[in-house]
Amino acid sequence: MNKRNFSITVIPVIGLLILFSVPPCDSQSRIGNLSYWYVNGKTVQVHSGPSVLKMTFYRADIVRIDLLPDSLSFPDSSFVVIRDGSNSLYPLVTERDSSIAVTSGYLTVDCTKYPIKLTFTDGFGNILMSEGNEGGFTWLNGTWTYTFHVQNDEHFYGTGERSNRLDLRGLRFDSFNTQHGGYSQPAPNTMNVNIPFVVSSKNYGIYFDDTYPGHFDIAYSNPEMFTYTVDSGQATYYFISSQDMKGVLREYTWLTGRSPLLPKWAYGYIQSKYGYHDYLEASAMIQRMRADSIPCDGIVLDLYWFKNMGDLFWNTSSWPDPGGIMSDFLSKGFKTIVITEPYIVQPSANYQIAIDNGYLAKNSSGQPYVLPNWWSCNCNAGLLDITNPAAQTWWWNKYVSLFSSGVSGLWTDLGEPERDYQDMSFYLGSDSKVHNIYDFLWAKTLYEGFSYSFPNRRLFNLTRSGYAGIQRFGTVTWSGDVSKTFGGLAVQVPMLLNMGMSGISYHNSDIGGFTAGTTTPELYARWMEFGTFCPITRAHGTGGVGTEPWVYGPETEEICRKYIDLRYELFPYIYSTAFQSYLSGTPLARPLILEFPDDPNLYNESSSYMWGDAFLVSPVVKAGETSKTVYLPQGNWVDFWTDSVFAGGNWITVPAPLDRLPLFVRSGSIIPTHLL
């Protein structure tokens, strides 16, 4: 059946006249009962007194729902969604006594009249999701709440960096980008990357197209209900259905964009620390890496490459002849990635320029918002107003000379933003409106500027924050300032998987941990084993201790060399998996439930995951553990190290000495490799 060809039937100009909406006892307003409905072009409009509900099929399996309470109207625009609806479908509409059914032939929205309540069903009539009994949308003083029923055997994934477990059912948490330093297990429920997109095991997803701070309650307060509350903005969401959760991700990334391929070198090993203070220190690391025969493609320079935060030019007292230095690094096979932040401190040469031109966020009086006692200098600082088009152009032009002189990638830090306040204002509006999309807009500025200035190159942007849609800007998110503990390592696995279920194909963590705690040789080795099977493999840390493999002794260095070598041997497989992600939105690292959706043992299983189509990875995340109990899904599985074959559908316990990551290959897989 061609799902794109539909016609309209039953299109009365005005349907039944019913009642106006009546606020419930909690003082919140509801959309109430249906007054009349009609079809406006390709959009079905349902009226309830002064309130309007709109339904538009962007594709056969994506329907946009707009809610306009109390005669409000919103600009028909989105920061995140890249489809404008111009190719939306004509719906088929059927009216019944108590409801109207709006369908694409594949997905149906049944809208009851008394009161207005939406139920979404698939092409076979199976209920995917339904709103609350009294209607699914309420509002009070500009705050919107969406309420949906939860089915008994339903499970939820996504929403960004959720790390304490894979299945989100039974949790509540804010959707507000927040920095946490030295976190461990249990991790904070709200982290640096929040994405208002949730995927259900019932093969649907909901993307709430609103940038303001929100709050998820997924069967926590009421085990039968799922609510999402957002502080303000437009009341729009997209309901996405498919034959499986992979299909939901495919359609969601069609709507919001997919991750482009990164530069090839980014799939190798990248060495970082806080930080390499000067050329001599960085050069010594590179020489040692080559002398010890450890493959490595990138060096990351933390904030010592410049003098003052916001300069965006080299401190030549520590890095004389930057172009020559980067050419030297390139001759040894190392690409240079430099850190950059959106804060400009008062001693920076760019501070006064930013003030004079109105490029900084402002206070309630319209003056530059001064942030006193900035941590890098104990001086005043300002936050770049990345929403200002003139500031975007000015800031991007600072990067052009860096890329032109040999910089290969950027590390965009502090973009939550780490320090902002409710009384800040931006070119685009309030801090509440801008906060969650600040890093998104920064990434967009960089990607669009880079694509224009360097059309034959691929951008690498390692970033600590983000929002829905940021994946399309050549970004790699990382999990922030994790502690140097096994608890910090343990929470990385469900975080990686939920990011993948949020449309973010590239996510990673600081191998060894960043701060708070002590990186032991065992922890570093186990983290390196896990990091080898992450989209990006990158060591980082602080505290005056090196982060290079040899720092932790000969045994640890040999283990690291073994796994980094394996990473390079698997490059053809990894790159092919990345291309698959670019085409389909399927993440590189996948929860087992995504590959085996009919196995009830996997709904909350995050101790293992799939790396592409072929590998099952089961990281060791507990100190002193020398064996691991692993669940193998249906099929036959081959132990990568011993060639032993195991039947799936069973839990097995395998040896896991310090140098062995439990690793299995799906029987029958073809794995392209590169011999070193």
C-alpha positions in Angstrom: 0.0 0.0 0.0 1.3 3.5 -0.8 1.1 5.3 2.5 1.6 8.7 0.9 -1.6 8.8 -1.2 -4.7 9.7 0.8 -7.9 11.6 0.3 -10.3 13.6 2.5 -13.7 12.3 3.2 -16.4 13.7 5.4 -15.3 17.3 5.6 -18.2 19.3 7.0 -17.4 23.0 7.6 -18.8 22.8 11.1 -19.3 19.6 13.1 -21.3 19.3 16.4 -21.7 22.3 18.7 -20.9 21.2 22.2 -19.8 22.8 25.5 -17.0 25.2 26.4 -14.0 24.0 28.4 -14.5 24.0 32.2 -11.5 24.3 34.5 -11.2 21.4 36.9 -11.0 21.9 40.7 -7.2 22.2 40.7 -7.6 25.6 38.8 -5.8 24.2 35.7 -7.7 24.7 32.5 -8.5 21.8 30.1 -9.2 21.9 26.5 -12.7 20.6 27.2 -15.4 19.4 24.8 -15.5 19.7 21.1 -17.4 22.7 19.7 -16.7 22.1 16.0 -14.0 20.9 13.6 -12.9 21.3 10.0 -10.1 20.6 7.6 -7.8 23.6 6.8 -5.7 22.5 3.8 -3.9 19.4 5.2 -4.5 20.2 8.9 -7.5 19.1 10.9 -8.6 21.8 13.4 -10.7 20.9 16.4 -12.2 23.8 18.4 -13.4 23.9 22.0 -14.6 27.3 22.7 -11.6 29.7 22.4 -9.1 26.8 22.3 -7.9 24.9 19.2 -6.2 21.6 18.6 -4.5 20.9 15.3 -3.4 17.6 13.7 -1.0 17.5 10.7 0.6 14.3 9.3 4.2 15.2 8.3 4.6 11.6 7.2 2.4 8.5 7.4 3.9 7.7 10.7 4.5 11.2 12.2 1.7 13.5 13.3 2.2 16.9 14.6 -0.2 18.0 17.4 -0.5 21.8 18.1 -2.5 23.1 21.1 -3.6 26.7 21.1 -5.3 27.3 24.5 -7.6 30.3 25.1 -7.1 31.8 21.6 -3.3 32.0 22.0 -1.2 31.7 18.9 2.4 30.7 18.5 4.9 31.4 15.7 5.1 28.4 13.4 8.8 27.9 13.9 11.1 25.4 15.5 14.8 25.5 16.5 15.0 21.7 16.3 12.6 20.4 13.6 14.1 20.6 10.1 10.9 19.7 8.2 8.4 22.5 7.5 5.4 20.4 6.8 5.1 21.6 3.2 5.0 17.9 2.1 2.6 16.8 4.7 -0.2 14.4 3.8 -3.8 14.8 3.2 -5.6 13.1 6.0 -8.6 10.8 5.8 -11.2 11.9 8.3 -14.2 9.9 9.5 -16.8 11.3 11.9 -18.7 9.2 14.4 -21.3 10.1 17.1 -18.7 10.5 19.8 -15.4 11.0 18.0 -13.6 11.8 14.8 -10.9 9.6 13.4 -8.0 11.2 11.5 -5.7 8.8 9.7 -2.8 8.5 7.3 -3.7 4.9 6.7 -0.8 3.8 8.8 -1.4 5.9 12.0 -4.7 7.0 13.3 -5.6 9.7 15.8 -9.0 9.1 17.4 -10.3 12.3 18.9 -13.3 11.9 21.2 -15.7 14.8 21.6 -16.8 14.7 25.2 -14.2 15.7 26.3 -11.5 16.1 23.6 -9.1 13.3 24.2 -6.6 11.7 21.7 -5.9 8.0 21.2 -3.2 6.9 18.8 -3.5 3.5 17.1 -1.4 1.7 14.5 -2.6 0.4 11.1 -3.9 -2.8 12.8 -6.0 -1.0 15.4 -3.6 -1.6 18.3 -3.6 1.3 20.8 -0.2 2.8 21.0 -0.9 5.7 23.4 -3.9 7.5 24.8 -4.3 10.7 26.7 -5.8 11.0 30.2 -9.5 10.3 30.7 -10.3 14.0 31.0 -8.1 15.0 28.1 -4.4 15.0 27.9 -3.6 18.7 28.0 -3.9 21.2 30.8 -2.5 24.7 31.4 -2.1 27.3 34.1 -0.4 30.6 33.8 1.5 29.6 30.7 2.7 26.2 32.0 1.6 23.3 29.9 1.1 19.7 31.1 0.6 16.7 28.9 -0.8 13.6 30.4 -0.8 10.1 28.9 -1.8 6.6 30.0 0.9 4.0 30.5 0.3 0.4 29.5 1.1 -2.3 32.1 4.0 -3.8 30.1 5.3 -0.5 28.7 8.9 0.8 29.1 10.5 4.1 28.2 13.9 5.2 27.0 15.8 8.3 25.8 15.4 11.9 27.1 19.1 12.5 27.1 21.7 11.7 29.7 19.8 9.3 32.1 22.3 7.1 33.8 21.0 5.3 36.8 19.2 2.8 34.8 18.0 2.2 31.2 14.3 1.9 31.6 12.8 5.3 32.7 9.5 4.0 33.9 9.0 4.9 37.6 11.3 7.9 37.4 10.8 11.6 37.5 13.3 14.2 36.6 13.8 17.7 35.2 14.7 18.6 31.6 17.1 21.4 32.3 20.8 21.3 31.2 22.8 21.1 34.5 26.5 20.7 35.2 27.6 18.3 38.0 31.2 17.9 39.0 32.6 14.6 40.4 29.3 12.6 40.1 29.3 8.9 40.8 26.6 6.2 41.4 23.8 7.1 41.8 24.2 9.9 39.3 22.0 13.0 39.3 18.8 12.5 37.5 19.3 15.7 35.5 22.6 16.1 33.7 24.2 18.3 31.0 22.2 17.0 28.0 18.4 17.0 28.2 16.2 16.0 25.2 12.4 16.1 25.5 12.1 13.0 23.3 11.0 9.7 24.8 10.8 6.3 23.1 8.3 3.6 24.2 8.7 -0.2 23.9 5.2 0.0 22.3 7.0 1.3 19.2 6.2 5.0 19.4 8.0 8.1 20.4 7.0 11.6 21.5 9.0 14.7 20.8 7.9 17.8 22.7 9.0 20.8 20.6 9.6 23.3 23.3 12.9 24.7 24.6 11.8 25.8 28.0 12.7 23.8 31.2 10.4 20.8 31.6 9.7 18.0 34.0 9.1 14.3 33.2 7.0 12.1 35.5 7.0 8.6 33.9 4.7 6.5 36.1 6.3 7.8 39.2 3.5 9.8 41.0 0.9 7.6 39.3 2.0 4.2 38.1 -0.6 4.4 35.3 0.2 7.9 34.0 3.0 9.7 32.2 3.2 13.5 32.4 5.4 16.1 30.9 5.2 19.7 32.2 6.9 22.6 30.5 7.3 26.1 31.9 6.3 28.0 28.8 6.7 28.2 25.0 4.6 26.7 22.3 2.4 23.7 23.0 3.5 21.4 20.2 4.5 17.7 20.1 5.2 15.1 17.4 3.8 11.6 17.8 6.0 9.1 15.9 5.1 5.5 15.3 6.9 2.7 13.5 7.1 -1.1 13.3 9.9 -1.1 16.0 12.0 1.2 18.1 14.7 1.4 15.4 12.0 2.8 13.1 11.0 5.3 15.7 14.6 6.6 15.8 14.8 6.6 12.0 11.7 8.8 11.8 12.7 11.0 14.7 16.1 11.7 13.1 14.4 12.3 9.8 12.5 15.0 11.7 15.4 16.6 13.6 18.5 15.6 11.6 21.0 12.8 11.7 24.7 12.7 12.8 27.0 13.3 9.9 30.1 11.2 9.5 33.0 12.6 11.6 36.6 13.0 10.2 38.1 9.5 9.9 40.8 10.3 12.5 38.1 10.9 15.1 37.3 7.1 15.2 40.8 6.4 16.5 42.3 7.1 19.9 42.4 10.7 21.2 44.6 11.8 24.1 43.6 14.6 26.5 44.2 15.9 29.9 43.8 19.0 32.0 46.2 19.9 30.7 49.2 20.2 28.5 50.7 23.5 29.6 53.0 24.2 26.7 54.5 22.8 23.5 57.3 20.9 25.2 54.9 19.0 27.4 52.6 18.2 24.5 55.5 17.2 22.2 56.9 14.9 24.9 53.6 13.1 25.1 53.4 12.6 21.4 57.0 11.3 21.2 56.3 8.8 24.0 53.1 7.7 22.4 55.0 6.9 19.2 57.9 5.4 21.0 55.6 3.0 22.9 53.8 2.0 19.7 50.4 3.1 20.9 48.2 4.3 18.0 46.8 7.8 18.6 45.3 10.3 16.2 44.5 13.4 18.3 45.7 15.6 21.1 43.3 17.8 23.0 44.6 21.1 24.4 42.8 22.4 27.5 42.7 26.0 28.6 46.5 26.5 28.7 46.6 27.1 24.9 45.4 30.7 25.4 46.2 33.3 28.0 42.7 34.5 29.0 39.4 32.8 28.5 37.7 34.3 25.5 40.9 35.3 23.7 40.5 32.6 20.9 44.2 33.1 20.0 47.3 31.4 21.1 49.5 32.3 24.1 52.7 32.4 22.1 54.9 32.5 25.3 53.9 28.8 25.8 53.1 27.9 22.2 55.5 29.8 19.9 54.8 29.5 16.2 51.4 27.8 16.6 51.2 27.0 12.9 54.6 25.3 13.0 53.7 23.4 16.1 50.5 22.0 14.6 52.4 21.1 11.4 54.9 19.3 13.6 52.1 17.4 15.3 50.5 16.6 12.0 53.8 15.2 10.7 53.7 12.7 13.6 50.1 11.8 12.8 48.4 13.9 15.5 45.4 16.3 14.9 45.1 19.2 17.3 41.8 19.9 19.1 41.5 23.0 21.2 39.1 23.9 24.0 36.8 26.9 23.7 34.2 28.4 26.1 31.4 30.9 25.6 32.6 33.1 28.6 34.8 36.1 28.0 36.8 37.3 31.1 37.6 41.0 31.6 41.3 40.7 30.9 40.6 39.1 27.5 41.3 41.3 24.4 37.7 40.5 23.3 35.9 41.6 26.5 35.5 45.3 25.7 34.8 44.6 22.1 31.9 42.3 23.1 30.6 44.9 25.5 30.8 47.8 23.0 28.9 45.8 20.4 26.2 44.3 22.6 27.5 40.7 22.2 27.1 39.7 25.8 24.0 38.5 27.7 22.3 41.4 29.5 20.8 42.1 32.9 17.3 43.4 33.7 18.5 47.0 32.9 19.7 46.0 29.5 23.4 46.3 30.5 26.0 43.5 30.1 25.4 40.9 32.8 28.7 40.8 34.8 29.6 37.5 36.4 32.0 38.3 39.3 34.7 36.1 40.6 35.0 33.9 37.5 36.8 30.7 38.5 39.6 30.9 35.9 40.9 34.3 36.9 38.9 35.5 40.0 37.8 38.4 37.8 34.6 39.6 36.1 33.3 37.7 33.0 30.4 37.9 30.6 28.5 35.2 28.7 28.4 35.5 24.9 24.9 36.1 23.6 25.0 33.2 21.1 21.4 34.0 20.0 22.5 37.4 18.5 23.2 36.9 14.8 25.9 39.6 14.9 27.6 38.0 17.8 27.5 34.6 16.0 29.2 36.1 13.0 31.8 37.8 15.1 32.5 34.7 17.2 32.7 32.4 14.2 35.3 34.6 12.5 37.5 34.1 15.5 37.6 30.4 14.8 38.3 30.7 11.1 42.0 31.6 11.6 42.4 28.7 14.0 41.1 26.2 11.5 43.1 27.8 8.7 46.3 27.6 10.7 46.1 23.9 11.5 43.5 23.3 14.3 41.5 20.1 13.4 38.7 20.2 15.9 37.0 22.0 18.8 36.2 21.2 22.3 33.2 23.4 23.3 33.0 23.4 27.1 30.6 25.0 29.6 27.8 25.3 27.2 24.9 24.3 29.5 25.6 27.3 30.2 27.4 26.4 33.3 26.7 29.8 35.0 23.6 31.8 34.0 20.7 33.2 35.9 17.0 33.7 35.6 17.3 37.5 35.3 19.6 37.2 32.3 18.2 38.2 28.9 19.3 37.4 25.4 18.6 38.7 21.9 16.1 35.9 21.5 14.4 36.3 24.9 14.6 35.1 28.5 17.1 32.8 30.0 14.4 30.2 30.5 13.8 30.2 26.7 17.4 30.1 25.8 19.1 28.0 28.5 18.4 24.5 27.1 19.3 25.5 23.5 22.3 27.6 24.2 24.8 24.9 23.3 22.6 23.8 20.4 22.8 27.3 18.9 26.6 27.5 19.5 27.0 24.1 17.7 24.8 25.3 14.9 26.8 28.5 14.5 30.1 26.5 14.3 28.7 23.9 11.9 27.2 26.3 9.5 30.3 28.5 9.6 32.6 25.6 9.2 30.6 24.1 6.3 30.7 27.4 4.5 34.3 28.2 5.1 35.7 24.7 4.8 33.3 22.8 2.5 35.6 19.9 1.9 36.3 19.1 5.6 34.3 17.5 8.4 33.7 19.2 11.7 34.7 17.6 15.0 33.0 19.3 17.9 33.4 17.7 21.3 30.7 19.3 23.5 29.5 18.9 27.1 25.9 20.0 26.7 23.2 19.8 24.0 19.6 19.5 23.1 17.4 17.7 20.6 18.7 18.0 17.1 22.3 18.9 18.1 23.4 15.6 16.5 23.2 17.1 13.0 25.9 19.6 13.7 29.0 17.3 13.8 28.9 17.1 17.6 30.2 14.5 20.0 28.7 14.8 23.4 30.7 13.7 26.5 29.4 13.0 29.9 30.9 15.8 31.8 33.1 15.9 34.9 32.6 12.3 36.1 34.4 11.1 39.3 37.5 8.8 39.2 35.6 5.9 40.7 34.0 2.6 39.6 30.7 4.2 40.4 31.5 6.9 37.9 32.3 4.2 35.3 29.2 2.2 36.0 26.8 5.0 35.2 28.4 5.6 31.8 26.8 2.5 30.2 23.1 3.4 30.7 23.9 7.0 29.9 25.5 6.0 26.6 22.5 3.9 25.7 19.9 6.4 26.6 21.7 9.0 24.6 21.6 6.7 21.6 17.9 6.3 22.2 17.6 10.1 22.1 19.0 10.3 18.6 22.6 11.1 19.7 24.9 8.6 17.9 28.2 10.0 19.3 28.7 10.1 23.0 31.7 9.3 25.2 33.2 9.8 28.6 36.6 10.7 30.1 38.5 7.4 30.2 39.9 7.1 33.8 37.4 9.7 35.2 37.9 13.4 35.5 37.9 14.5 39.1 37.0 13.5 42.7 38.6 10.3 43.5 41.8 8.4 42.4 42.3 6.7 39.1 43.8 3.3 39.9 45.5 1.1 37.3 42.5 -1.2 37.5 40.0 1.5 37.0 41.9 3.0 34.1 42.3 -0.4 32.3 38.6 -1.2 32.7 37.5 2.2 31.5 39.8 1.9 28.5 38.2 -1.5 27.7 34.8 0.1 27.8 36.0 3.2 25.9 37.3 1.1 23.1 33.7 0.2 22.3 32.3 3.7 22.5 31.7 6.0 19.6 34.8 8.1 20.6 37.8 6.7 22.5 39.3 9.5 24.6 41.3 9.6 27.9 41.0 12.8 30.0 41.4 13.8 33.7 42.6 16.4 36.1 44.4 16.6 39.5 48.0 16.9 38.4 48.2 13.2 37.4 48.8 12.1 33.9 46.1 10.4 31.8 48.3 8.6 29.4 48.4 4.7 29.5 52.0 4.5 30.7 51.2 6.5 33.8 49.6 3.5 35.4 52.4 1.0 35.0 53.7 -1.5 32.4 50.8 -3.9 32.9 48.1 -1.3 32.4 50.0 0.2 29.4 50.1 -3.2 27.7 46.3 -3.7 28.3 45.6 -0.3 26.8 47.8 -1.0 23.8 46.0 -4.2 23.2 42.6 -2.5 23.2 43.6 0.6 21.3 45.2 -1.7 18.7 41.9 -3.6 18.5 40.1 -0.3 18.0 42.2 0.4 14.9 41.9 -3.2 13.7 38.1 -2.7 13.8 38.2 0.6 12.0 36.4 -0.6 8.9 33.6 -2.1 11.0 33.3 1.0 13.1 33.3 3.3 10.1 30.7 1.1 8.4 28.5 1.2 11.5 28.9 5.0 11.6 27.7 5.2 8.0 24.7 3.1 8.9 23.9 5.5 11.7 24.2 8.4 9.3 21.7 6.7 7.0 19.2 5.5 9.6 19.7 7.2 12.9 20.5 3.9 14.6 23.1 4.6 17.2 26.5 2.8 17.2 26.1 1.7 20.8 22.6 0.1 21.2 20.7 -1.3 24.1 20.0 -4.9 23.7 16.3 -4.2 23.7 16.7 -2.2 20.5 18.1 -5.3 18.7 15.9 -7.9 20.5 12.6 -6.1 21.3 10.7 -9.3 22.0 12.9 -10.5 24.9 11.3 -9.4 28.3 14.7 -10.0 30.0 16.1 -6.9 28.2 13.7 -4.1 29.1 16.1 -2.7 31.7 19.3 -4.5 30.7 22.2 -2.1 30.5 25.1 -4.2 31.8 25.7 -5.2 28.2 25.0 -3.6 24.9 25.4 -4.1 21.1 28.2 -2.4 19.3 26.8 -2.2 15.8 25.1 -5.3 14.5 27.7 -7.9 15.4 29.3 -7.3 18.8 27.8 -7.7 22.3 29.9 -5.8 24.9 29.7 -6.4 28.6 32.0 -4.0 30.4 33.4 -4.8 33.9 32.4 -1.9 36.1 33.1 -3.2 39.6 36.4 -3.1 41.4 38.0 -6.5 41.9 35.6 -8.3 39.6 37.3 -11.2 37.7 34.3 -12.8 36.2 31.1 -11.5 34.7 27.6 -12.9 34.4 26.2 -12.0 30.9 22.8 -12.4 29.3 23.0 -13.6 25.7 19.9 -12.9 23.6 18.5 -15.4 21.1 20.8 -17.0 18.6 24.4 -18.3 18.9 27.2 -16.2 20.2 30.9 -16.7 19.8 33.3 -15.6 22.6 35.7 -13.2 20.8 38.7 -14.3 22.8 38.3 -18.1 23.0 36.0 -18.9 20.0 33.7 -20.8 22.3 30.1 -20.9 21.1 27.1 -20.2 23.4 23.4 -20.6 22.8 21.4 -17.5 23.4 18.4 -17.0 25.7 20.6 -17.8 28.7 22.7 -16.2 31.4 26.3 -17.3 31.4 29.3 -16.5 33.6 32.6 -16.0 31.9 36.1 -15.2 33.1 37.0 -11.5 33.1 40.6 -11.1 34.2 41.9 -7.6 34.1 43.0 -7.8 30.5 39.7 -9.3 29.2 36.5 -7.5 28.4 33.6 -9.9 28.0 33.0 -9.6 24.3 30.8 -11.8 22.0 30.1 -11.9 18.3 26.7 -12.7 16.9 27.1 -16.0 14.9 27.2 -15.5 11.2 28.5 -11.9 11.3 30.9 -10.6 8.8 33.3 -8.2 10.4 35.6 -6.1 8.1 39.0 -5.4 9.8 42.2 -3.6 9.1 45.4 -5.5 9.9 47.9 -3.3 11.7 
